[in-house]
Amino acid sequence: MHLVAAISSDKKEIDWEGLVTKGEDDEGKETNAKYAITLAKKYGCVIFMVWKDVLEVNKKMLLIFMASVFDVATNTNTSAVQQQE
């Protein structure tokens, strides 16, 4: 969740108290995974995985997810710098 929060322009956009849970049970983990994927899609990330990939720790899908988030974060930061110039 913190990885997705890194690309958010408004840090208050993520509902840390209402939707994000500690992930102590399977239902909480599922909710967090679905919410992270939803937010990533909202910010423009290309998503090839489903929430079960997060719970099952599918390394390849998580790597692709992280690369997509990184790409969006890098492009967002580059655009912001170019606009300031």
C-alpha positions in Angstrom: 0.0 0.0 0.0 2.9 2.4 0.7 4.3 1.7 -2.7 1.0 2.9 -4.3 0.9 5.8 -1.9 4.2 7.0 -3.3 2.6 7.9 -6.6 -0.3 9.7 -5.1 -0.3 13.4 -5.6 -2.6 13.8 -2.6 -1.5 11.7 0.3 -5.0 12.0 2.0 -6.5 10.2 -1.0 -5.9 6.8 0.6 -8.4 5.8 3.2 -5.9 4.5 5.8 -8.4 4.1 8.5 -11.5 3.0 6.6 -10.3 0.6 4.0 -6.7 -0.4 4.8 -6.5 -3.1 7.4 -3.6 -4.6 9.3 -4.0 -7.7 7.3 -4.2 -10.1 10.2 -6.8 -12.3 8.7 -7.5 -13.5 5.1 -10.4 -11.1 4.6 -8.2 -8.1 5.6 -5.4 -9.2 3.3 -7.9 -9.6 0.4 -9.3 -6.2 1.0 -5.9 -4.6 1.1 -4.8 -6.4 -2.1 -8.0 -5.3 -4.0 -7.6 -1.7 -2.8 -3.9 -1.5 -3.8 -4.8 -2.8 -7.3 -7.7 -0.4 -7.6 -5.6 2.6 -6.6 -2.8 1.6 -9.0 -5.3 1.4 -11.8 -6.7 4.8 -10.8 -3.2 6.4 -11.1 -2.6 4.9 -14.5 -0.6 1.7 -13.8 -0.9 -1.2 -16.2 -2.1 -4.2 -14.1 -1.8 -7.8 -15.2 -2.5 -9.5 -11.9 -5.4 -10.2 -9.7 -5.6 -9.9 -5.9 -5.0 -13.6 -5.4 -1.5 -13.1 -6.9 -0.7 -10.8 -3.9 -2.0 -13.3 -1.3 -0.1 -16.2 -3.0 3.0 -14.0 -3.4 3.3 -14.6 -7.1 6.8 -13.2 -7.5 6.6 -12.5 -11.2 3.2 -10.7 -11.0 4.4 -8.7 -8.0 7.5 -7.7 -9.9 5.4 -6.5 -12.9 3.1 -4.7 -10.5 6.0 -2.9 -8.8 7.6 -2.0 -12.2 4.3 -0.5 -13.4 4.0 1.6 -10.2 7.6 2.7 -10.5 7.1 3.6 -14.2 4.1 5.8 -13.3 5.9 7.4 -10.4 8.9 8.2 -12.5 6.8 9.6 -15.3 4.8 11.7 -12.9 7.9 13.1 -11.2 9.5 13.8 -14.6 6.4 15.6 -15.8 6.2 17.7 -12.7 9.9 18.8 -13.1 9.3 19.7 -16.8 6.2 21.8 -15.9 8.3 23.8 -13.4 10.9 24.7 -16.1 
